[in-house]
Amino acid sequence: MALNKQTQAIRIQAEKTGEKEHSTPVFLTSSFTFETAEDMRAAFADENDDNIYSRYSNPTVDEFVKKMCMLEGAEAGFATASGMAAVFNSIFALLKAGDHLICCSSVFGSTYALATKFLPRYGIECTLVSANANDEWEAAVQPNTKMIYLETPTNPQLEILDLEWAGDFCKRHQLIFNVDNCFASPILQNPIEFGADIVSHSATKWIDGQGRVLGGVVVGRADLIHDIYMFCRNTGPSMSPFNAWVLTKSLETLDVRMERHCKNALAIASYFENHDKISWLKYPFLPSHPDYAIAKKQMRAGGGILCFELKGGIESGRKFLDALQLLSMTPNLGDTRSIASHPASTTHSKLSEAERLSVGITPGLIRISAGLEYVQDVINDIEQALTSC
C-alpha cells in the first residue's frame, strides 16, 4: 500500500527486538557482537555492513536517516553530531586541495568562517557570491570549480535563492549542488526536486523542535553519500543513538508543528510589517518580500522565521531584547518557544563590521523564530518591547 510521506515519517521503524514494542527502543550500545570470527571478518570487509560499531552505524540512527531520506527524496544519508558537522563533512569529504568552491555570501556565520578561514588552509579555494546575482555565479566558475554551496532561505536575511536556476547552473557546469535546507525543513522544501545532489540539515532546529539535542544529517546521491560516509566513519562526527532516538520521534510531529510555526510567523509578520519603529520587515510569503515569487515557486509555506530592522540601530536592538518578557533570548531557532536574536552581536559577531554589512547583517537586525504559543501573546510581547526602542 502506497503511503504519504507524513505517514511514513511516523511508521518507518528500525529493527524490532522481539519484545513486541510499539515504539522503537533506543539502541544504546557502542558496538555489536558476532557469532563467529568469519562473521566479524566479513562485516569489516563490507564497507556498507550495518551493526559493527555505532560510530559506523546504529539501528536507531539508521531509522532517523531513513526517515530523512524519505522526506527529502534522497537515495542515502548519514547523521552527524551537529548541524555544522553535517555542513563541514558535506564539503570536506568531497573536495580536495586544488578544488574550488562557489559559496553564497549569505550563509550562517560558522559556515562563512568555514568557507573563508578554514578551507584555504587545506588548499581549497572559495569564491563568495551574492544571492540571486546570476552574473556573479557565472563569472565565478573556474576550471577547478567542483561544487556550489548555498542555503535558502538564508540566515538571517531570509533571501530566497532560486533552486531551479541553481540546479540548471550546476548541470551546465557539471558541479556538485550542495544545499543547506535547515530553515525550510523537508516539510516546506525539497531541493533534490530542483537538482540538488546534497542536502544538509541542522536537526537541532525544526527537526528536534524543542531545544533538547544537537544533531545534523546529510542526504543525497548514493555515490556522494558513500564518500561522505567513509570520511565520517574515519573522522568520527557520528550522531549518538540517544539523540537519534529523540530526533526520529520528533519527525513524527514535524508536519503538524511546521504548519503552526508557519501560521504564527505569517501572522506576526503581517501585524508588524508597517510598524513605525521598523525600517523594513521580511517574511518569504509576504508579497512585499523581494523574492516572493521564487518562494511561492519552491516552498509550500513561508517558514517559521521572520526578520526586521529596527530604526534605532544596535542600541535599539539591545533595548528591544532586554524589554522582552515572553520571547526567549537564546542562540537557537525552531523551538516550541518563540525566540528573538540579534545576529550582529551573536551568530555573526565573529565577522568584521564590513563583512557583516556585505552580507546584509545590519546593526538593528532582529530575527524572530515563531514558536507554537498562542500567537497573540507573542505579538503582544513584541509590541510592548518595541515601545522601549
C-alpha positions in Angstrom: 0.0 0.0 0.0 1.4 3.4 -1.0 1.8 5.7 1.9 2.1 9.5 2.2 5.4 10.9 3.3 4.0 12.2 6.6 2.6 8.7 7.4 6.0 7.2 6.6 7.7 9.6 8.9 5.5 8.2 11.7 5.7 4.5 10.6 9.3 3.8 9.5 11.0 1.9 12.3 14.3 0.2 13.0 14.5 -3.5 13.5 12.4 -4.9 16.4 13.9 -6.6 19.5 11.4 -9.3 19.7 9.6 -7.8 22.7 6.6 -6.6 20.5 7.3 -3.0 21.4 5.1 -0.4 19.7 7.7 2.4 19.7 11.2 1.5 18.6 13.6 1.4 21.6 16.9 3.3 21.6 19.9 1.1 20.8 22.4 2.4 23.4 25.4 0.3 22.5 28.8 1.3 21.4 29.4 -2.0 19.4 27.7 -5.2 18.2 28.7 -8.9 18.6 29.3 -11.6 16.1 28.7 -15.4 16.2 31.9 -16.4 14.5 35.3 -14.9 13.6 34.3 -15.3 9.9 31.1 -13.2 10.5 33.2 -10.4 12.0 35.8 -10.6 9.2 33.1 -10.4 6.6 31.4 -7.5 8.3 34.6 -5.4 8.3 35.2 -6.4 4.6 31.9 -4.9 3.6 32.1 -1.1 3.9 28.3 -0.8 4.0 27.7 -3.6 6.5 25.4 -2.5 9.4 25.8 -3.1 13.1 29.5 -3.3 13.6 30.3 -0.2 15.7 28.0 2.7 16.5 30.5 5.2 15.0 29.8 3.5 11.7 26.1 2.8 12.1 23.4 2.1 14.7 19.8 0.9 14.3 18.3 4.0 16.0 20.5 6.4 13.9 19.6 4.4 10.8 15.9 4.9 11.5 16.3 8.6 11.7 18.4 8.7 8.5 15.8 6.6 6.6 13.1 8.9 7.6 15.1 12.0 6.5 15.9 10.3 3.1 12.3 9.6 2.6 11.2 13.1 3.4 13.8 14.7 1.2 13.5 12.2 -1.7 17.2 11.2 -1.3 18.9 7.9 -2.0 21.1 7.7 1.1 22.3 9.7 4.1 24.5 10.0 7.2 23.7 11.6 10.5 26.2 13.7 12.4 26.7 15.1 15.9 25.6 18.6 14.9 24.4 20.7 12.0 27.8 22.2 11.4 29.3 18.7 11.4 26.9 18.0 8.5 27.9 21.1 6.7 31.6 20.5 7.2 31.5 16.9 6.0 29.3 17.7 3.0 32.2 19.9 1.8 35.4 18.4 3.1 34.5 14.8 2.2 34.0 15.7 -1.5 36.7 18.4 -2.1 40.5 18.2 -2.1 43.4 20.6 -2.3 43.3 22.4 -5.6 39.5 22.3 -5.9 37.3 25.4 -6.0 34.0 26.1 -4.2 31.5 28.8 -5.1 29.6 29.7 -1.9 26.7 32.2 -1.4 27.9 35.0 0.8 24.7 35.0 2.8 25.2 31.9 5.0 25.3 31.1 8.7 28.2 32.7 10.5 30.1 29.4 11.1 29.6 28.4 7.5 31.0 31.7 6.4 34.0 31.2 8.7 34.5 27.6 7.3 34.5 28.9 3.7 36.7 31.9 4.2 39.1 30.9 7.0 39.4 27.1 7.1 39.0 25.9 3.5 42.0 27.9 2.3 44.2 26.2 5.0 43.7 23.0 3.1 44.2 24.3 -0.3 40.5 24.6 -1.3 39.7 27.9 -3.0 36.4 29.6 -2.3 34.6 32.5 -4.1 31.8 34.2 -2.3 28.9 35.4 -4.5 25.7 37.4 -3.8 22.4 35.6 -3.5 20.5 35.6 -6.9 23.2 37.6 -8.6 23.2 35.2 -11.5 26.0 37.0 -13.4 28.3 36.7 -10.3 27.7 33.0 -10.1 28.5 32.6 -13.8 31.7 34.7 -13.5 32.9 32.8 -10.5 33.2 29.4 -12.4 36.8 28.3 -12.8 38.2 25.2 -14.5 38.8 23.7 -11.0 35.3 24.5 -9.6 33.7 21.4 -8.2 30.8 22.5 -6.0 28.4 25.3 -5.2 27.0 25.7 -1.7 24.0 27.8 -0.6 21.2 27.9 1.9 17.7 29.1 1.2 16.1 30.9 3.0 19.3 32.4 4.1 20.3 33.0 7.7 19.3 35.6 8.9 18.3 37.9 6.0 15.8 35.4 4.5 16.9 35.8 1.0 15.4 33.1 -1.3 17.7 31.6 -3.9 16.2 30.2 -7.0 16.8 26.4 -6.7 15.6 25.7 -10.2 18.1 28.2 -11.7 20.9 26.9 -9.4 20.1 23.3 -10.5 20.3 24.2 -14.2 23.5 26.2 -13.5 25.2 23.1 -11.8 24.1 20.8 -14.7 25.6 23.2 -17.3 28.9 23.4 -15.5 28.9 19.8 -14.1 29.1 20.9 -10.5 28.0 19.3 -7.2 24.9 21.1 -6.0 25.0 21.4 -2.1 22.1 22.9 -0.3 21.6 23.7 3.4 17.8 23.2 3.9 17.7 23.9 7.6 15.5 27.0 7.5 12.8 25.4 5.4 12.9 21.8 6.7 11.9 18.9 4.3 8.3 19.7 5.0 8.4 23.0 3.2 11.0 22.5 0.6 12.9 19.6 -1.2 15.9 20.9 -3.1 16.5 17.5 -4.7 13.4 18.1 -6.7 15.3 21.1 -8.3 18.5 19.2 -9.0 20.4 19.3 -5.6 22.9 16.5 -5.2 23.5 17.0 -1.4 21.1 18.4 1.2 22.2 19.1 4.8 20.2 20.0 7.9 20.9 21.1 11.4 18.5 18.7 13.1 19.0 20.8 16.3 16.4 23.3 14.8 13.0 22.5 13.4 13.6 18.7 13.3 14.0 18.4 17.0 11.7 21.4 17.6 12.0 21.5 21.4 15.6 22.6 22.0 16.7 19.3 23.5 19.5 17.8 21.5 22.1 18.5 18.9 22.2 16.8 15.6 22.8 17.1 11.8 22.2 15.0 8.7 23.4 14.9 5.1 21.3 13.2 2.5 21.6 12.9 -1.3 23.0 10.9 -4.2 24.2 7.5 -3.1 27.7 7.8 -4.6 28.4 11.1 -2.9 26.9 9.9 0.4 29.2 6.9 0.3 32.2 9.2 0.1 30.8 11.3 3.0 30.1 8.1 5.0 33.6 6.8 4.6 35.1 10.2 5.5 32.8 10.4 8.6 33.4 6.7 9.5 37.1 7.5 9.9 36.9 11.0 11.3 34.1 10.3 13.9 31.4 13.0 13.8 28.6 10.4 14.2 25.3 11.1 15.9 24.7 9.5 19.3 21.9 6.8 19.4 20.1 8.7 22.1 20.0 11.9 20.1 18.8 10.0 17.1 16.0 8.4 19.1 14.8 11.9 20.2 15.0 13.2 16.6 13.3 10.2 15.0 10.4 10.6 17.4 10.4 14.4 16.6 9.9 13.6 12.9 6.6 12.1 13.7 5.2 15.6 14.6 7.3 17.7 12.2 4.5 18.2 9.7 1.9 19.5 12.2 4.5 21.6 14.1 5.7 23.3 10.9 2.1 24.1 10.0 1.7 26.0 13.3 5.1 27.6 13.1 4.3 29.0 9.6 0.9 30.2 10.6 2.2 32.0 13.6 5.2 33.6 11.7 2.9 34.9 8.9 0.5 36.4 11.5 3.4 38.1 13.3 5.0 39.4 10.1 1.6 40.7 8.8 1.0 42.5 12.0 4.3 44.3 12.3 5.1 44.8 8.6 4.3 48.6 8.7 5.2 49.3 12.3 6.6 52.8 12.9 9.7 51.5 14.8 10.7 49.2 12.0 12.5 50.2 8.8 11.7 47.0 7.0 10.4 43.5 7.6 11.0 40.3 5.7 8.9 37.1 5.5 9.1 34.9 2.4 5.3 34.6 2.0 4.6 38.3 2.3 4.1 39.9 -1.2 6.4 42.6 -0.1 9.4 40.2 0.1 11.7 40.9 -2.9 11.9 37.1 -3.6 8.2 36.4 -3.0 7.7 34.8 -6.5 10.7 32.5 -6.0 9.5 31.5 -2.5 6.0 30.7 -3.8 7.5 28.6 -6.6 9.7 26.3 -4.4 8.3 26.4 -0.9 5.0 25.0 0.4 4.7 27.7 3.1 6.8 30.6 4.3 8.6 29.0 7.2 8.8 29.9 10.9 11.3 32.8 10.7 10.9 36.5 10.1 13.4 39.3 10.5 13.2 43.1 10.7 15.4 46.2 11.1 14.9 48.5 14.0 15.2 52.2 13.1 17.4 52.9 16.1 20.2 50.5 15.1 22.3 48.5 17.6 21.2 50.3 20.7 17.5 49.8 19.8 18.2 46.2 19.2 19.6 45.8 22.7 16.8 47.7 24.3 14.2 45.6 22.4 15.7 42.3 23.5 16.0 43.5 27.1 12.4 44.5 27.1 11.0 41.2 26.0 9.0 39.3 28.7 7.8 36.2 26.8 10.2 35.5 24.0 13.4 33.8 24.8 16.9 35.2 24.0 18.9 32.1 23.0 21.3 31.3 20.1 18.9 28.8 18.5 15.7 28.6 16.4 13.0 26.2 15.6 11.7 25.7 19.1 8.2 25.4 20.5 9.1 28.7 22.3 9.4 31.8 20.3 12.9 33.2 20.2 14.4 36.6 19.4 18.0 37.1 18.5 20.4 39.9 17.4 22.7 38.4 14.7 25.2 41.3 14.7 26.1 40.5 18.3 25.6 36.7 18.3 25.6 34.3 15.3 27.6 36.7 13.1 29.6 38.5 15.8 32.9 37.0 14.7 32.7 38.7 11.3 34.1 42.2 10.9 31.6 45.0 10.6 32.4 45.3 6.9 31.8 41.5 6.4 28.5 41.7 8.3 27.3 44.6 6.2 28.4 42.9 3.0 26.0 40.1 3.7 23.2 42.3 5.0 23.7 41.9 8.7 22.8 45.4 9.8 23.2 46.8 13.3 19.4 46.8 14.1 18.6 43.4 12.5 16.3 41.2 14.7 15.5 37.6 13.9 12.3 36.1 15.3 11.7 32.3 15.4 8.0 31.8 15.8 7.1 29.2 18.3 3.9 27.3 19.0 2.4 29.6 21.6 -0.9 31.4 21.2 0.2 33.9 18.6 -1.5 37.0 20.1 0.7 36.6 23.2 3.8 36.7 21.0 2.5 39.7 19.2 1.7 41.5 22.4 5.2 40.9 23.8 6.9 42.1 20.6 4.7 45.2 20.6 5.4 46.2 24.2 9.2 45.6 23.6 9.1 47.9 20.6 7.8 50.8 22.8 11.2 50.8 24.6 13.2 51.4 21.4 
